[in-house]
């Protein structure tokens, strides 16, 4: 069979399978990411039906998928929102880093994988999945909850931190010297600062230059600019993903909204291809030996993410039910963890199988902790109280007025206004 014909058949089969898997995931209310990873494992080397003709095309599509993921992430924020979140949420961001990056680094060192793997695995366990969390918040009807801006604030800090972390990781994986790594970091920080300054002071001018009444022209200009900047960033060892993220930040208002609407279907397609490619590059037989470490790491970092959300919500003055909901919602890991592991696949092949197993576990557990962490804590608390002291009789009228549903759909203590956690919240995602 002609190579081009074989490639078309394989690509058609992959994309059709991804569409069917995505529909199935939507029906059961879960993220399709684990199904995409499993599909990659099935079609990869050592899988059920290995692909060969389309592997090079899928690899290129995966690179575009990472770039589009970061571009659309940047389009969701304005520079002023990023600066405001950085000023108000940096203590929560620091706690998030310490509690969730250190377990990954420690695991790599305990497994004897060395300091490079420690830096990689720290990023894998640190960053929550923005995509999965946004979907969970919408599905649970919590976009108006008081804890939701706190959750989004933590995610914004993580996204900003990637603009520093990814260039450092790229330099380390490339074997750059200490002086070269410091230079790369300075270039990255200078670029981020310059883009934020330009976006704050001249964002409207930049958007006016890019803007077009034609959807076709807008799509071509934004996509072409993004790929160009990403390539230049990659050449400077700053990371193509960071370059794409900065392009998204620089655009604002109607241009950002229009570009977001036009590029979202492309992002979804190539992001799915990226997850499949990551699965393709992982040998299924390599996963069982790391399944136990991945499970232990998942349990530990589930608890540390819950603690992160609880702390961040407490700083914002949110009461106990909202604190636990915030913590449970932040548990899911997904696209960023896979991006980080994918960057390190060539230099440290052992990271891939562990990251795949880890993400598969937490992308499934994340929606469950978002829904049930609050009720589980409340049930345990009530059980301890009932063991400690006998319940007092409460008049029916008083009992009926002492508890009302909160914004998350669970019962909580009333405040002076009568509702514990309600209120509309502006969200940047």
N, C-alpha and C positions, 0 to 999 in steps of 0.2 A: 504493500500500500504506500502511496506517495506520502512523504513526510508531512506536507501541508494538509493533506486530507486527514491523516491520522491526528494531527494537532487540532483541527476543527472538530473532529468527532469527540476527542477527549475533553476539549474546552466546553463543548455543548453539554456533554454528560456532567461535567463538574458544576457548571452554572445551573443546570436543571436540578441537580441533586441539592445544591445549596438553596434554591428557591423552595423546594419541597420541605427541606429540613427547617427553613425559616418559618414556613407556614405552620408546621407541626409545633415548633417552639412557641409560636404565638397562641396556638390553640390551648396549650397547657400552661401558658402564662410564665414561661421561663425565657431567659436570654438564649439566643441561638449560638452563642460563642462556643459552649462545650460541644455542641453537635458539629460545628464547623471543624473544631480540632479533631474530633473523632473521625470525621470524613477524611481529613488529611492523613491521619494515621492509617486508615483503611486503604488509601490510594498511594501511600508512600512506599519507600523501599522496605521490604519485609512485611508489607501489608497484604490485604486480600487481593487487590487488583492494582499492582504498581503502574504508574504512569511514566512515560518516557518522552514521547514526542512533544508534549506541551510544557515540560518542566521549566525550560528557559523562559517561556512566555509568562508562566505563573510566577516565577521569581521576579520578573520586571513588574508585573501587576502588583505583587506584594509590596515592592518599594513605593509604588504610587499610592497604595492603600495607606501606608504609614504617613505619607506626606498629606494626603487628604484628611486623615483623622486629625492631625494636628492643625491643619488649616481651618477646618470647621470648628475646632475647639477654640482657636483664637478669634474667629468671627463672632462667637457667642459673648465675648467680653469687650467692653470698651476700656481704654487705657485708664480712665478715671476710676472705674470699678476695680480694676486690678490694684491701683495705688491705694484706694480706700481699704480694700480687703487686706493688703499687706500691712497697713498701719494698725488695723484693729485686731487681726487674727494671727499675728506672728507668734504670740506665746503658744497658741493652740497648734500652730504649724511646727514649732520646735518640739512640743510634746509628742506630736504625731511622728516626727522623724525619730526621736529617741526610742519610743516604745515599739515602733514597727520596722525600722531599718536594722536596728541592732540584732533582733532575733535571726534575720536572714544572714547577716554577716557572721554571727556566731555559729550558725549551722554550717556554713561553708568551711569555716576554720576547723570545727569539730570533725567534719568529714574528711579533713586533710586536703582540701582543694586549693588552698593558698589564698593570698590576699586579693588577687584579681577577681577570683570567683566570689570572694566576700563582698567586694564592691558591687558586683553584678547582682548577687542574690539579695543584698540589702535593698536595692531598688525594686526588685521583684516583689518583696514582701511589704514594701513601704507604701506604694501607690495604689489607691483604691480605683475602682472602675467607674469613671464618670458616666459612661453610657448605660451600664447596668443600673446604677443608682438613680439616674434620672428617670429611667423606665419604671423602677420600683416605686419611686415617689408618686409618679403619675398614676400607676395602677392602684396604689393604696389610698389615693385621694388626699395626700399629705402636702401638696404644693402650697397650701395656705397655712400650714402649721407654723407655730413660732420657732420651732427648732430647725425648720428647713433652711433659712438663711445661714444658720450656723454650719449645717452640713455643707452647703454650697461654698461657704467661706473656706472651710478646710480643703475642699477640692480645688478651689482657686489657688490656694497657697501651694498645694502639691503640683499643680500645673506650672506655676511660676518657677518652682524649684527645679522642674525638669529642664528649664532653660539654662540652668547652671549644671545640673547633674549629668545630662546627656553629653555635653562637650567634654567634661572630665572623664566620663566613661569611654568616650570615643578615643581620647588621647591615651588612656591607659591601655585599651585594647590594641591600639596601634603601636604600643611600645615606645611612646614618646618619652624623652628624658624629663627630669624634674623641671628644668628651665623651659623646655618646650611645652610641658603641661601647664605651667604657670602662664606662659604666653597665650596658650589657647583659652585658658580661663579668663584672662584679661580681655581678649578679643570678644569672647562671648558676653561677658558682663558689660563691656562697652557697647556692643551691638544692642543688647536688651535695653540698656539705659537710653541709647540714642533713639531707638524705635519708640519707646514709651514717651520720650520728650517730643518727638515729632508728632506722634499720635495725639498727645494732649494739646499741643500748640497749633499744629497744622493738619489735624486729622481730616477736617472738612475739605481742605485743599487737595490732599492726596486722594480722597474719595471722589472729588470732582474730576480729577484727571482720569481716574479709572472708570468713572461712571459712563453708562451708555443707555440710551432708550431701547436699544436692541438687546434682547436676551442672549442672542447668539454672540454678539460682540463682547458683552460683559463676561460671558462664560469663557471665551477664548482669552481675553486680556487677563482675567484673574487667574485662570489655570496656568497660562503661559508664564505670568509673573511669578507665580508660586514655584513652579518647577525650576525656573531660572535661578531664583533666590536660593532654593533648596540645594541646587547643584553647586552654586558658589559657596554656600555654607559648608557643604560636604568637602569641597576642595580645601577650605580653610580649617578642616577638622573641627568645626563647630557643631555639626550634626544637621543633616537635611531636615529632620523633624523640627528642630528649633527654628530654622529658617522659615519653614511653612507656618509655624505658630506665630512668628513675629509679623508675617504678612497679614494674617488674620486680624491681629491686634490693630495694625495700622489702618485698616479699613473700618468705616463707621457708618452709622445711620442707614439710609435706604440702600446704599451700595452693599453694605455688609448683609443686610436682610435679603436683598436680591441674589447675591452670590451664594448665600446659605441655601436658599430654596433651590437654586439651579444645581448646586454641587452635591446636595444631600444624596440623591440617587446614585451618583458616581461614587461617593464616599462609601455608601453601603455595599455596592458591588465590589469595589477593590479592597475594602476592609475584610469582607468575607473571603476573598481570594488570599489575602494576607494570612488569615487564620488557617486556611487550608494549607498554604505553603509551609507555615510553621509546623503543622502536623506532618506534612510530607517529609520535612527534614529531620523528623524524629523517628527513630526505630522503635516500633511497638515493643520489641523485646527488651529495650532499655528501661522501660517504665516500671515493671514489677520490682526490680532491686531498689528503686528510690521511692516506692509507694509509701513505705512506713515513715521515712524521714519527711516526706511531703505531708502526710497526715498529721504527724506531730507538729510540724511547722504551722499547718493550717489551724490546728486547735489553739496553739499559743498566740498566733497573730489574730485570730478571731477575738480572743479575750483582750488583746492589747488595742485593737481597733475599737472595741466597745468602750474600753477605758478612755480612749482618745475622744470619742464623741461625747461621753459623759462629762469629761473635763471641759470641753469646748462649750457645751450647752450650759454648764454650771457657771462659766465665766459670763455668759450672756444673761444670767439671771433667770433661766428657765427651770421650772420645777421638775421634780423627780421623774414623772412619766415621760416628759419630753427628752430628758437626758438619756434615758435608756433607749428610747426610740432613735435618737441621733446616733448613739453608739452602734446599735444593731444595723442601722442603714449603711454605715460606712464599711462593713465587713467585706463586701464583694470586691474581688480583684478580677482583672480582665485584660483589656487591650494594652494598657501601658506595661503591665508585667510581661506580656508576650513580646511587645516591642523591645523591651530591655533585654530579655533573654535571646531574642532574635539577633540583636546586635552582637551578642557575645557568642553566638553559635559556632563561629569559626575558630575563635581563640580558646573557648572553653566548652567543648561539646557535652560535657556532663550536666551543664546547666539546663539544657533543653528538655530532657525527659523529666527532671525534677520540676521545672517551671510548668510544664504541661500538666502533670499530675496535680500540682498545687492549685493552678488556676481552675482545672476541672472541678476540684473539690469546692473551692470558695465561690465560684460563679453559680454553683447550685445552692450552697449553704447561705450565701449572702441574702437572697430574697426571703429565706426562711427566718434568719435572725432579724431582718427588718420588720417582719410581721410579728414575731413571737417573743422577742427579747423583753419588751415591756410587760406583756401578760405573764411571762414566766417569772420575772422578778417580783411582780405584784403577788403572784400566787405563793411564792416562797416566803415573802414578807408576811403575808397574812397567816401562813402556816406557823411561822415562828411566834407571831403575836398571840395566836390562839393557844399555843403550847405554854407561853409564858404567863398568861392571865386569862381567867374566864371572861367570856363576852358579857358586856352589860346590856341590859334590856333597854331598847330605844323605842320611844313612841313611834307608831307608824307614820304619822305626819312628819315628824322630824327626820326619820330615816329616808322618806321619799324626797325631802328637800336637801339632804346633805351630800348627795352625789349626783352628778350629771355627766353625760358623755362629753369627752374632750374632742379636740379636732382630729385626733387620730382614730376615732371610732371606739376608743376604750374609755372606761369610766375613770374619773379622777376627782380630786378634791376641788371644790368650787372656790373662786376668789370673790372679791367684792362685786365684780360684774356678773358673777354667776357662771362663767365658763372658764375653765382652767387654762387651756392652751390654744384658744382660737385666735383668729386675726389673720388678715391678709398679709402676705409677705411678697415683696418684689424679689424675683429670682432672675439671675443672669444666665441660667441654663435652660 
